Amino acid sequence: MAYSFEHFAVLFVKLNRHWNDIASEEMGKYDIKGKYAVYLLILKDSKEDLTASILSKIAGKDKADVSRAVKCFEENGLVKLKGDSSYRAVIKITAKGRKLIGRIETRMDEIVNEAAADVSDAQQETMLKVFDKMGKIIDDKYYRE
């Protein structure tokens, strides 16, 4: 199993690097740091209202970093804030923000689709179940209060 973990770890690092390169390129068009893309992704996928505080906890990032990102997003029309206090305000991603994060996802999807071209639907489903389970285990063990 050690080989499997090593292989997975290296693959994860490569995927993360590629994600960061794509995010930096797309976010750079707005003069925004690529590392902030994760916040847009979380906002896009969230079914609940998110504040900067909650976004910080979900992303596992410093509150000040989230605040800087949200300010950049708001200045570029990628999010709108709803509420009195900027820190307690609900952050809503705009259509422009969805379009931006969609471009990043589409570029990553190209790699996933190419890799999955000769993998059966059943195999893909199994792989996704394993990844989902790993995410849940990590969240439950390390990131839940």
C-alpha positions as CSV (number, residue, x, y, z in Angstrom):
1,M,0.0,0.0,0.0
2,A,3.0,2.3,0.5
3,Y,3.6,2.5,-3.3
4,S,-0.1,3.4,-3.8
5,F,0.2,6.3,-1.3
6,E,3.4,7.5,-2.8
7,H,1.9,7.4,-6.3
8,F,-1.2,9.2,-5.1
9,A,0.8,11.8,-3.3
10,V,3.0,12.6,-6.3
11,L,-0.1,12.7,-8.5
12,F,-1.9,15.1,-6.1
13,V,1.1,17.4,-6.1
14,K,1.2,17.5,-9.9
15,L,-2.5,18.1,-10.1
16,N,-2.3,20.9,-7.5
17,R,0.5,22.5,-9.3
18,H,-1.4,22.4,-12.6
19,W,-4.5,23.8,-10.9
20,N,-2.4,26.7,-9.4
21,D,-0.8,27.4,-12.8
22,I,-4.2,27.6,-14.5
23,A,-5.7,29.6,-11.6
24,S,-2.8,32.0,-11.7
25,E,-3.2,32.5,-15.4
26,E,-7.0,33.1,-15.3
27,M,-7.0,35.1,-12.1
28,G,-4.1,37.2,-13.4
29,K,-6.4,38.6,-16.0
30,Y,-8.0,40.5,-13.1
31,D,-4.7,41.2,-11.4
32,I,-5.8,38.8,-8.6
33,K,-3.5,36.1,-7.0
34,G,-4.2,32.6,-8.4
35,K,-4.2,31.2,-4.8
36,Y,-7.5,33.1,-4.3
37,A,-9.3,30.9,-6.9
38,V,-10.1,28.3,-4.2
39,Y,-12.4,30.8,-2.5
40,L,-14.4,31.3,-5.7
41,L,-14.6,27.6,-6.1
42,I,-16.0,27.2,-2.6
43,L,-18.4,30.0,-3.1
44,K,-19.7,28.6,-6.4
45,D,-20.2,25.1,-4.9
46,S,-21.7,26.2,-1.6
47,K,-25.4,25.5,-1.0
48,E,-25.3,27.7,2.1
49,D,-24.7,31.4,2.7
50,L,-21.0,32.0,3.5
51,T,-19.3,34.8,5.4
52,A,-15.6,35.5,5.3
53,S,-15.3,33.7,8.7
54,I,-17.0,30.6,7.4
55,L,-15.1,30.7,4.1
56,S,-11.9,30.9,6.1
57,K,-12.8,27.8,8.1
58,I,-13.8,25.8,5.0
59,A,-10.7,26.7,3.1
60,G,-8.4,26.3,6.1
61,K,-6.9,29.7,5.5
62,D,-6.2,32.8,7.5
63,K,-9.1,35.2,7.9
64,A,-6.9,38.1,6.7
65,D,-6.1,36.2,3.5
66,V,-9.8,35.6,2.9
67,S,-10.6,39.3,3.6
68,R,-8.0,40.4,1.1
69,A,-9.3,38.0,-1.5
70,V,-13.0,39.1,-1.0
71,K,-11.9,42.7,-1.4
72,C,-10.2,41.9,-4.7
73,F,-13.2,39.9,-5.8
74,E,-15.6,42.7,-4.9
75,E,-13.5,45.4,-6.7
76,N,-13.6,43.2,-9.9
77,G,-17.3,42.4,-9.7
78,L,-16.7,38.7,-9.0
79,V,-18.7,38.8,-5.7
80,K,-21.3,41.0,-4.0
81,L,-21.5,41.4,-0.2
82,K,-24.9,41.4,1.5
83,G,-25.1,42.8,5.0
84,D,-23.8,45.6,7.2
85,S,-20.4,44.6,8.2
86,S,-18.0,43.5,5.5
87,Y,-16.6,40.7,7.7
88,R,-20.0,39.4,8.7
89,A,-21.6,40.0,5.3
90,V,-22.8,37.1,3.2
91,I,-20.6,36.7,0.2
92,K,-22.4,36.0,-3.1
93,I,-20.6,35.0,-6.2
94,T,-21.7,36.9,-9.3
95,A,-22.2,35.6,-12.8
96,K,-18.8,37.1,-13.7
97,G,-17.2,35.2,-10.8
98,R,-19.0,31.9,-11.9
99,K,-17.7,32.4,-15.4
100,L,-14.1,32.9,-14.2
101,I,-14.1,29.8,-12.0
102,G,-15.8,27.9,-14.7
103,R,-12.9,28.6,-17.1
104,I,-10.5,27.2,-14.6
105,E,-12.7,24.1,-14.0
106,T,-13.1,23.6,-17.8
107,R,-9.3,23.6,-18.3
108,M,-8.9,21.1,-15.5
109,D,-11.8,19.0,-16.8
110,E,-9.8,18.6,-20.1
111,I,-7.1,16.6,-18.2
112,V,-9.7,14.6,-16.3
113,N,-11.6,13.7,-19.4
114,E,-8.5,12.7,-21.3
115,A,-7.4,10.5,-18.4
116,A,-10.8,8.9,-18.1
117,A,-11.3,8.2,-21.8
118,D,-10.5,4.5,-21.5
119,V,-11.8,4.0,-17.9
120,S,-15.3,2.5,-17.5
121,D,-18.1,4.3,-15.9
122,A,-18.0,1.7,-13.0
123,Q,-14.3,2.3,-12.5
124,Q,-14.8,6.1,-12.5
125,E,-17.6,5.8,-10.0
126,T,-15.5,3.6,-7.7
127,M,-12.6,6.1,-7.9
128,L,-14.9,9.0,-7.0
129,K,-16.3,7.1,-4.1
130,V,-12.8,6.5,-2.7
131,F,-11.9,10.2,-3.2
132,D,-15.2,11.3,-1.5
133,K,-14.6,8.9,1.3
134,M,-11.0,10.1,1.8
135,G,-12.2,13.7,1.9
136,K,-14.9,12.9,4.4
137,I,-12.5,11.0,6.7
138,I,-10.0,13.9,6.5
139,D,-12.7,16.5,7.2
140,D,-14.2,14.5,10.1
141,K,-10.9,13.7,11.7
142,Y,-9.0,16.9,11.3
143,Y,-11.3,19.8,10.4
144,R,-14.6,19.4,12.3
145,E,-15.0,21.1,15.6
